[in-house]
Amino acid sequence: MIHQLFAEFMGTALMIIFGVGVHADEVLNRTKFHGSGHIFSITTWGFGISIVLFVFGDVYINPAMALAQLVLGNISVPYFLIVSLVEVLGGVMGSLIVYTMYADQFKLSEKDIDPVIVRNIFSTAPAIRNLPRNFFVEAFATFIFLTSIMAISARSEGVPGMMPLAVGFLVWAVGMGMGGTTGFAMNLARDMGPRIAYAILPWKNRANADFKYGILVPGIAPFVGAILAALFSKYYLGI
């Protein structure tokens, strides 16, 4: 179990290094790829998650997926709680590594870039703040995301490399099709880990970390989507 928990920690950290790193690269001043746009960012998220799955294999890197496995009876409640905590801590660590990598650019950008935009390098935020609708979007996107992952896993028939590549394309498709309203977190660890990191890093001009949104929308909504995905996969798809 210890080995698997380390894989979850490192896998989540690596996912965040790719994801938060690409946002830093796109937003901050004096980077090589400043202003590259959302397609650049979403593609990096997708390919980054593929790499994580190639490196670490059968990892959840998402407390919502862990909950789906709990509902399906594949893991225990204590393991679900422990792995979720480990993944959030991995998100914090990955964010701290990104900050270290881009520390010079963060310093140069501190006075020039809206602190809310800097916060959004780390954590998700809605394009229009409407909490009930934001909650629905995150829950529904997570339902589609996790159902698709379980279907891919069941139907890939052990083809080498199929699972990581297909999940990468899935992230790209969900991001492009459903990401424009909330930023498609679908993952407590992806949002809360970096949000905590943002709150503890040494900023002179800090925006509110907005934990209210972080707990309600990217925190709770993915768990609702995970429960629905597990039930749909089991009782309709027969997975």
C-alpha positions in Angstrom: 0.0 0.0 0.0 2.8 2.4 0.8 4.3 2.0 -2.7 0.9 2.8 -4.2 0.4 5.8 -2.0 3.8 7.2 -3.1 2.7 6.6 -6.7 -0.5 8.6 -6.0 1.5 11.4 -4.4 4.1 11.6 -7.1 1.6 11.1 -9.9 -0.6 13.9 -8.7 2.4 16.2 -8.2 3.6 15.5 -11.7 0.1 16.1 -13.1 0.2 19.5 -11.4 3.7 20.3 -12.6 2.4 19.9 -16.2 -0.9 21.6 -15.6 -0.1 24.5 -13.3 3.2 24.9 -15.1 1.6 25.4 -18.4 -0.7 28.1 -16.9 2.3 29.8 -15.4 4.0 29.6 -18.8 1.0 31.1 -20.6 0.2 33.9 -18.1 3.4 35.2 -16.5 5.6 37.8 -18.1 9.0 36.9 -19.6 8.2 33.2 -20.2 9.0 31.6 -23.6 5.3 30.9 -24.3 3.5 33.9 -22.8 0.0 34.3 -24.3 -0.1 30.9 -26.0 -3.8 30.5 -25.3 -6.2 27.9 -24.0 -5.6 25.2 -26.6 -1.9 25.2 -25.6 -2.9 24.8 -22.0 -5.6 22.1 -22.4 -3.4 20.1 -24.7 -0.6 20.1 -22.1 -3.0 19.0 -19.4 -4.1 16.1 -21.6 -0.6 15.0 -22.7 0.7 15.5 -19.1 -1.9 13.2 -17.7 -1.0 10.6 -20.3 2.6 10.8 -19.2 1.6 10.4 -15.6 -0.3 7.2 -16.4 2.6 5.9 -18.5 5.0 6.5 -15.6 3.0 5.4 -12.6 0.5 3.0 -14.1 -2.7 2.3 -12.3 -3.2 5.4 -10.2 -6.3 7.5 -9.5 -4.6 10.9 -9.1 -8.2 12.1 -8.3 -10.2 11.6 -5.1 -13.4 11.5 -7.3 -12.1 8.4 -9.0 -11.2 6.9 -5.7 -14.8 7.6 -4.5 -16.1 5.9 -7.6 -14.0 2.8 -6.8 -15.3 2.9 -3.2 -18.9 2.9 -4.4 -18.0 0.0 -6.7 -16.6 -1.9 -3.7 -13.0 -2.0 -5.0 -11.4 -0.1 -2.1 -12.2 0.5 1.6 -13.3 3.7 3.3 -9.9 4.2 5.2 -8.0 3.7 1.9 -10.2 6.2 0.2 -9.6 8.8 2.9 -5.9 8.2 3.0 -5.4 8.3 -0.8 -7.5 11.4 -1.2 -5.3 13.2 1.4 -2.1 12.0 -0.3 -3.3 13.3 -3.6 -4.1 16.7 -2.2 -0.6 16.8 -0.7 0.8 15.9 -4.1 -1.1 18.8 -5.5 0.5 21.1 -3.0 4.0 19.7 -3.7 3.6 20.0 -7.5 2.5 23.6 -7.1 5.5 24.5 -4.9 7.8 23.0 -7.6 6.1 25.1 -10.3 6.6 28.2 -8.1 10.2 27.4 -7.7 10.7 26.9 -11.4 8.9 30.2 -12.3 9.9 32.2 -9.3 11.7 34.9 -11.4 8.6 35.3 -13.6 6.3 35.4 -10.6 8.4 38.2 -9.1 8.5 40.1 -12.4 4.7 39.8 -12.9 3.7 40.6 -9.3 3.0 44.3 -10.0 1.8 44.0 -13.6 -0.7 41.1 -13.5 -4.1 41.1 -11.6 -3.6 39.0 -8.5 -6.8 37.1 -9.3 -5.2 36.0 -12.6 -2.2 34.9 -10.7 -4.4 32.9 -8.3 -6.1 31.3 -11.3 -2.7 30.0 -12.5 -3.0 27.6 -9.5 -6.7 27.0 -9.0 -9.9 27.0 -11.1 -12.4 29.8 -11.2 -15.7 30.3 -13.1 -16.0 32.5 -16.1 -19.3 33.7 -14.6 -19.9 33.1 -10.9 -23.2 31.3 -10.6 -22.6 28.7 -7.9 -25.6 26.3 -8.7 -24.7 26.3 -12.4 -21.0 26.0 -11.6 -21.7 23.1 -9.4 -23.8 21.4 -12.1 -21.1 21.9 -14.7 -18.4 20.3 -12.5 -20.6 17.4 -11.4 -21.7 16.7 -15.0 -18.2 17.0 -16.4 -16.9 14.6 -13.8 -19.6 12.2 -14.5 -18.7 12.1 -18.2 -15.0 12.0 -17.4 -15.0 9.2 -14.9 -17.6 7.1 -16.8 -15.5 7.5 -19.9 -12.3 6.4 -18.1 -14.0 3.3 -16.7 -15.4 2.5 -20.2 -12.0 2.9 -21.8 -10.4 0.7 -19.1 -13.1 -2.0 -19.7 -12.9 -1.9 -23.5 -9.2 -1.4 -24.1 -8.6 -5.2 -23.7 -5.1 -4.8 -22.3 -3.7 -3.1 -25.4 -0.4 -1.6 -24.3 -0.5 2.2 -24.1 -4.1 2.4 -25.0 -5.3 3.6 -21.5 -2.9 6.5 -21.0 -3.3 7.8 -24.6 -7.1 7.5 -24.5 -7.3 9.3 -21.2 -5.1 12.1 -22.6 -7.5 12.5 -25.5 -10.4 12.4 -23.1 -9.0 15.2 -21.0 -8.4 17.3 -24.2 -12.0 16.7 -25.4 -13.6 17.4 -22.0 -11.5 20.5 -21.6 -12.4 21.8 -25.0 -16.1 20.9 -24.8 -16.9 21.5 -21.2 -14.1 23.6 -19.7 -15.1 27.1 -20.7 -17.4 27.8 -17.8 -15.5 26.5 -14.7 -12.1 25.4 -15.9 -12.9 21.7 -15.6 -11.2 20.8 -12.3 -13.2 17.5 -11.8 -10.7 16.7 -9.1 -10.4 18.0 -5.5 -6.6 17.4 -5.5 -6.1 19.3 -8.8 -7.8 22.4 -7.3 -7.4 22.3 -3.6 -3.7 21.3 -3.5 -2.7 24.3 -5.7 -5.2 26.5 -3.9 -3.5 25.7 -0.6 -0.1 26.3 -2.1 -1.2 29.7 -3.4 -2.5 30.6 0.1 0.9 29.8 1.8 3.4 31.1 -0.8 5.0 34.5 -0.1 3.0 37.0 -2.1 3.1 40.8 -1.6 -0.1 41.3 -3.6 -2.3 38.4 -2.8 -5.9 37.8 -3.9 -8.3 36.0 -1.6 -7.8 32.2 -2.1 -11.6 31.8 -2.4 -11.8 28.6 -0.5 -15.6 28.9 -0.4 -15.7 28.3 -4.2 -12.9 25.7 -4.0 -14.7 23.6 -1.4 -18.2 23.8 -2.9 -17.6 23.5 -6.7 -14.3 21.7 -7.5 -14.4 20.2 -4.0 -17.8 18.6 -3.6 -19.3 18.6 -7.1 -16.8 16.0 -8.5 -17.8 13.6 -5.7 -21.4 13.9 -6.9 -20.3 13.2 -10.4 -18.2 10.2 -9.2 -21.2 8.6 -7.5 -23.3 8.9 -10.6 -20.5 7.6 -12.8 -20.0 4.5 -10.6 -23.7 3.7 -10.6 -24.2 4.4 -14.3 -21.1 2.3 -15.2 -22.2 -0.6 -13.0 -26.0 -0.8 -13.6 -26.2 0.5 -17.2 -22.9 -0.2 -18.9 -22.4 -3.4 -16.9 -18.8 -2.5 -16.0 
